[in-house]
């Protein structure tokens, strides 16, 4: 009996040690924390022809996995290559001055180690603000098959600009408070990425966000924080708040209504009666991606949802052209 107990105890101890070692490996980062926020300068040939009218795009690029994002569908390398070419072709034609991206991979295993940010930057974006929000060796989602969980995930949010970026802050937003420790350790950080772009010798603040998708109360508190940041900057600077808010105006007690209610804030390509949905790209049924701006310092020229990107992502981009007042 003592022998059996000793063997059982040894087996349990080995299993616990193995589970601990695996968890530590799975949740260990590949970068130092100081590398999570970077400002990058390139030297690509670029074309700017704005006549004092500038343009900006927000796009949850879904790491170029199209409608397979967050599903168990097979994701061959050809899918990513085709979607990358589609994005480069359409963005090349659009020639926006600034692109704010969410869910973009920086040479991650799941997207075959292509640095999607740098590939898009080759269109002529010489100034990049990069903010990492997911740096893991193992991500247990989607739940099946387990084989897809293994491999370095390095992803985040990026601002690509044809005009100089002079500052860049990475603000980590509140996590879901009652999430189990293992989910918290392996889940991405939700960010507000704040950068300054120089247009006409004027500092313009760009706030790029990607809010909580699954917990409504946490998303509301995150947005309260975002609104505080937005209100602080727009008092002094032309300010654009954009990104994936994961909140539709049709939701009950929708968090995004708080931004709609702000005085002096514009909402690009949005009509209450027909909000131009951005998700999903197979059958767009809700609007969760937005571009807001300070009306006292920014004049809205035009805006639209870019349906021509089709299913390169599970989101559609939002475009705005504007002038400085």
C-alpha positions in Angstrom: 0.0 0.0 0.0 2.8 2.4 0.9 4.5 1.5 -2.4 1.4 2.3 -4.4 0.9 5.6 -2.5 4.5 6.5 -3.2 4.2 5.8 -6.9 0.9 7.7 -7.1 2.4 10.7 -5.4 5.4 10.6 -7.7 3.1 10.5 -10.8 1.0 13.4 -9.5 4.2 15.4 -8.7 5.6 14.8 -12.2 2.3 15.8 -13.8 2.2 19.0 -11.7 5.8 19.9 -12.6 5.2 19.2 -16.3 2.0 21.3 -16.3 3.8 24.1 -14.6 6.8 24.0 -16.9 4.4 23.9 -19.9 2.4 26.9 -18.6 5.6 28.9 -18.0 6.8 28.1 -21.5 3.4 28.8 -23.1 3.0 32.2 -21.5 6.7 33.3 -21.8 7.3 36.3 -24.1 9.7 36.4 -27.0 10.5 40.1 -26.6 11.6 42.3 -23.8 8.8 44.6 -22.6 10.6 47.7 -23.8 10.3 46.3 -27.3 6.5 46.3 -27.2 6.4 49.9 -28.2 8.6 51.0 -31.2 8.8 53.9 -33.6 10.2 52.8 -37.0 11.5 55.0 -39.8 11.8 53.7 -43.4 13.1 55.2 -46.6 10.6 54.1 -49.2 9.6 56.1 -52.2 6.3 57.7 -51.4 3.6 59.8 -53.1 1.7 62.5 -51.3 -0.7 64.6 -53.3 -3.3 65.9 -50.8 -3.7 69.7 -51.5 -4.3 70.2 -47.8 -6.8 67.3 -47.8 -5.6 64.3 -45.8 -6.9 60.8 -45.5 -6.9 58.1 -42.8 -8.1 54.5 -42.6 -8.8 52.2 -39.7 -8.7 48.5 -40.4 -8.9 45.4 -38.2 -6.8 43.3 -40.6 -7.5 40.1 -38.7 -3.9 39.0 -39.4 -5.1 38.6 -43.0 -6.9 35.3 -42.2 -10.2 36.6 -43.8 -13.4 34.8 -42.6 -11.3 32.0 -41.1 -10.3 34.3 -38.2 -11.2 32.7 -34.9 -12.5 29.5 -36.6 -11.2 26.0 -36.9 -11.0 26.3 -40.7 -7.8 25.4 -42.4 -5.5 28.4 -43.0 -3.1 27.6 -45.8 -0.2 29.9 -46.6 -1.9 30.8 -49.9 -4.8 32.4 -48.1 -2.5 34.9 -46.4 -0.5 35.6 -49.6 -3.7 36.2 -51.5 -5.1 38.5 -48.8 -1.9 40.4 -48.5 -1.8 41.1 -52.2 -5.4 42.2 -52.1 -4.7 44.7 -49.3 -1.5 46.0 -51.0 -3.4 46.5 -54.3 -6.3 48.3 -52.8 -4.3 50.4 -50.3 -1.9 51.3 -53.1 -4.8 52.6 -55.2 -6.3 54.4 -52.2 -3.0 56.1 -51.2 -4.2 57.1 -47.8 -1.9 59.3 -45.7 -2.3 57.3 -42.5 -3.4 53.8 -41.8 -4.3 52.5 -38.3 -4.3 48.7 -38.1 -5.5 46.3 -35.4 -4.7 42.5 -35.2 -1.7 42.7 -37.4 1.0 40.1 -37.2 4.7 40.8 -36.9 6.2 37.6 -38.3 4.0 35.2 -36.3 3.8 31.4 -36.8 0.0 31.5 -37.5 0.6 33.7 -40.5 3.7 31.9 -41.8 6.2 34.4 -40.3 5.5 37.3 -42.6 5.8 40.7 -41.1 2.5 42.1 -42.4 3.1 45.6 -41.1 6.4 45.9 -43.0 5.0 44.5 -46.2 2.2 47.1 -46.2 4.7 49.8 -45.3 6.5 49.2 -48.6 3.6 51.1 -50.3 5.4 54.2 -49.1 4.8 54.5 -45.4 8.1 55.8 -43.9 6.9 56.3 -40.4 5.5 53.5 -38.2 4.3 53.3 -34.6 4.2 49.6 -33.6 2.5 48.4 -30.3 2.7 44.7 -29.5 -0.3 43.3 -27.5 0.2 39.6 -28.0 3.5 37.8 -27.4 3.1 34.1 -26.6 4.4 30.7 -27.5 1.0 29.0 -27.2 -2.6 30.4 -27.7 -5.4 27.8 -27.0 -7.9 29.3 -29.3 -9.7 28.3 -31.5 -10.2 25.2 -29.3 -9.7 22.6 -32.1 -7.4 21.2 -33.4 -4.8 21.6 -30.6 -2.0 21.5 -33.2 -2.8 25.1 -34.2 -2.2 26.3 -30.6 1.6 25.9 -30.9 3.9 28.5 -32.4 5.0 32.1 -31.7 2.2 34.6 -31.7 3.5 38.2 -32.1 0.8 40.6 -33.0 -0.5 44.1 -32.2 -1.6 47.5 -33.4 0.2 49.8 -35.9 0.0 53.3 -37.2 1.6 53.7 -40.7 2.1 57.3 -41.8 3.5 59.2 -44.8 4.1 62.1 -42.4 6.5 62.2 -39.4 5.4 60.6 -36.2 7.0 62.4 -33.3 5.6 60.6 -30.3 4.1 57.2 -29.5 2.6 55.8 -26.3 1.3 52.3 -25.6 -1.5 52.4 -23.0 -2.6 49.0 -21.6 -6.3 48.9 -20.8 -8.1 47.1 -18.0 -8.3 43.3 -18.3 -11.4 41.2 -17.5 -11.2 41.2 -13.7 -12.7 37.7 -13.0 -10.9 35.9 -15.8 -9.1 32.7 -14.7 -5.3 33.2 -14.3 -4.4 30.9 -17.2 -6.7 32.8 -19.6 -5.3 36.1 -18.4 -1.8 34.9 -19.0 -2.4 33.7 -22.5 -4.8 36.4 -23.7 -3.9 39.6 -25.6 -3.6 43.0 -23.9 -6.2 45.5 -25.1 -4.5 48.8 -26.0 -4.9 52.5 -26.7 -2.1 53.5 -29.0 -1.5 57.2 -29.0 0.8 58.8 -31.6 1.5 62.4 -32.8 1.6 63.0 -36.6 2.8 66.3 -38.0 0.5 67.8 -40.7 1.1 71.4 -41.8 3.4 72.0 -38.9 0.6 71.0 -36.6 0.6 68.2 -34.0 -2.3 65.9 -34.7 -3.1 63.2 -32.2 -4.1 59.7 -33.4 -5.6 57.3 -30.9 -5.8 53.7 -32.2 -7.8 51.3 -30.0 -8.9 47.7 -29.9 -11.4 47.1 -27.1 -12.5 44.0 -25.3 -14.6 41.7 -27.4 -16.2 39.3 -25.0 -16.9 41.0 -21.7 -19.4 43.9 -21.9 -18.7 45.5 -18.5 -14.9 45.5 -19.1 -15.4 47.1 -22.5 -17.5 49.9 -21.0 -14.8 50.7 -18.5 -12.1 50.6 -21.1 -14.2 53.0 -23.2 -14.6 55.4 -20.2 -10.8 55.5 -20.0 -10.5 56.1 -23.8 -13.0 58.9 -23.6 -10.9 60.6 -20.8 -7.8 60.3 -23.0 -9.7 61.6 -26.1 -11.2 64.6 -24.2 -7.8 65.5 -22.8 -6.1 65.7 -26.2 -9.0 67.3 -28.2 -9.0 70.3 -25.9 -5.6 71.3 -27.3 -4.9 69.3 -30.5 -6.7 68.1 -33.6 -7.5 64.6 -32.5 -8.7 61.4 -34.2 -10.0 58.4 -32.3 -10.4 55.3 -34.3 -10.2 51.5 -34.3 -12.2 48.4 -33.4 -14.5 49.3 -30.5 -16.3 45.9 -30.5 -19.5 47.8 -29.8 -22.4 48.2 -32.2 -25.0 51.0 -31.8 -27.7 48.3 -32.0 -26.5 46.6 -28.8 -28.6 47.1 -25.7 -27.0 49.8 -23.5 -24.2 49.9 -26.1 -20.9 51.4 -24.8 -20.3 53.2 -28.1 -23.3 55.5 -27.4 -21.1 57.3 -24.9 -18.9 58.5 -27.7 -21.9 59.4 -29.9 -23.2 61.6 -27.0 -20.0 63.7 -26.8 -20.4 67.3 -28.0 -18.2 68.5 -30.8 -17.2 65.0 -32.0 -17.7 63.8 -35.6 -18.3 60.3 -36.7 -17.0 59.4 -40.2 -19.0 57.4 -42.7 -21.8 56.9 -40.1 -25.5 57.4 -40.5 -27.8 56.4 -37.6 -30.5 55.1 -39.9 -28.0 53.2 -42.1 -24.7 52.8 -40.2 -22.6 51.1 -43.0 -21.7 47.9 -41.2 -18.1 46.7 -41.0 -18.5 43.2 -39.5 -18.4 40.5 -40.8 -17.2 40.7 -44.4 -19.3 37.7 -45.6 -22.5 39.3 -44.5 -22.0 42.6 -42.7 -24.5 42.8 -39.9 -23.0 45.3 -37.4 -20.9 48.4 -37.2 -18.1 48.1 -34.7 -15.2 50.0 -36.4 -15.2 53.8 -36.3 -13.3 57.1 -36.9 -14.2 59.9 -34.5 -12.7 63.4 -34.7 -12.6 66.7 -32.9 -14.9 69.0 -34.9 -13.4 72.3 -33.6 -10.1 71.5 -35.3 -10.9 69.0 -38.0 -13.2 69.6 -41.0 -14.8 66.4 -42.3 -14.5 66.1 -46.1 -15.7 62.6 -46.9 -15.9 59.1 -45.5 -16.9 55.6 -46.4 -16.6 51.9 -45.6 -14.2 50.3 -48.0 -16.1 47.3 -49.3 -13.5 46.7 -52.1 -11.2 44.9 -49.5 -13.8 42.1 -49.5 -12.8 39.2 -47.3 -9.1 39.9 -46.8 -10.2 40.3 -43.1 -13.4 39.6 -41.2 -13.7 43.4 -40.8 -14.1 46.1 -43.4 -12.0 49.3 -43.2 -13.4 52.8 -42.6 -11.9 55.7 -44.6 -12.0 59.4 -43.9 -10.7 62.5 -45.7 -10.3 65.7 -43.8 -8.8 69.2 -43.5 -7.3 71.0 -40.6 -9.1 74.1 -39.5 
